[in-house]
Amino acid sequence: DPLFLEDINSAAPPGITVDNTIAITVEGFVENCPVQISTQGSSIELYKNNVLVGSSLTTVDSGDTIGYRLTYPGTSNTSFINILTIGDQRTSFTGVTTP
């Protein structure tokens, strides 16, 4: 199945940090699969198996879970995009800060 994350539907105050509530579980015959998250306009870090590993490249195996910690931009009415890549699958999700 293709990788998909829903956009963040509710705006947040500028500068707030939130942890995602839905983790991605890696399934299938996966071993040492590269995972990376990047952003345009916010600050984002990865969780791997509930341990914060930062924003650098890491790897996952079957059964691992991935999550993220997002810090919204520091200015009002600012939209941003985040890109998650797992192996050769890439998805993006967007958000915005409140006025």
N, C-alpha and C positions, 0 to 999 in steps of 0.2 A: 504494500500500500504506500502511496505517496505520503511524505511528511507534511503535516499541516498544523499550524497554530492559529487560533482565532485572534483577531485584533483586540486590543484592550478597549472595552466599550465604555468605561467610565473614566472621566478625566480626574486627575489628581493635582493637588497643590504643587507648585514648583519646589523642587529640591527634596521631595519626600522619597524615602526608600521603602520598597515593598518586596516581599518574597512571594513567588508564584505559589498557587495552591494546587496546581495540577502538575504532576511529574510525568515525564515521558519514560516508559519502560521499554528498554531495548529487547526485542524478541528475535528469534530465529538463530541461525548459525552465524553469530557475530563474534569476532575475536580481534582485539586491538584495532577497532574501527575509530578513525579520527573524528573528533567532535570539536567544533569551534563556534563561538558566538561573537558577533560584532555589532556595532551600533553606529548610527548616524544621528547624533543629537542628544543622547542620554549616556548613562554609565550602566554597564551590565556585566554581571559575573555569573559563572556557572556553578551549580551544585552537582556533584556526582555522588550518588548513594548517600545523600544528606550531608555531605562534607563540601564546604565552599572551596573550590579549586581555582577561582579567579577567572580571568578572561582569556588566558592563554590556551593554546591547543592542548587537548587531553585525548585519551582514548577510552572506549567503552567496550564491554563484553556483553554477551547475552545475559539478561537478568539485571543489568545495571539500570539505575534510574537517573534521569537528568532533570534538573530544575534550574531556576534562575533567580537572581536578586537584581532588581532594577531600581536605579536612582533616576527619578524624573529630572529633566532639565531645570535649571534655576530660574527661568523666566516664564511669565504667564503667556498663555495662548501659543505655546510652542509645540509643534508636532515632531515626532521622531519615528524612526524605523529601526528595528532590530532584526538581525539575520542569524538564523541557527542553521549550521551545516553538520549533518551526521553522515559520514561517508560521502557518497555522491548525491545525497538528498539534501536539498536546500529549501528553507521556507522563511518567510519574513512575517513580522507582525508589527503593527503600528500603535501609537498612543498619542495623547495630547495632554498638556497641562491646562489647569483651569484659568479662567480670566482673572 
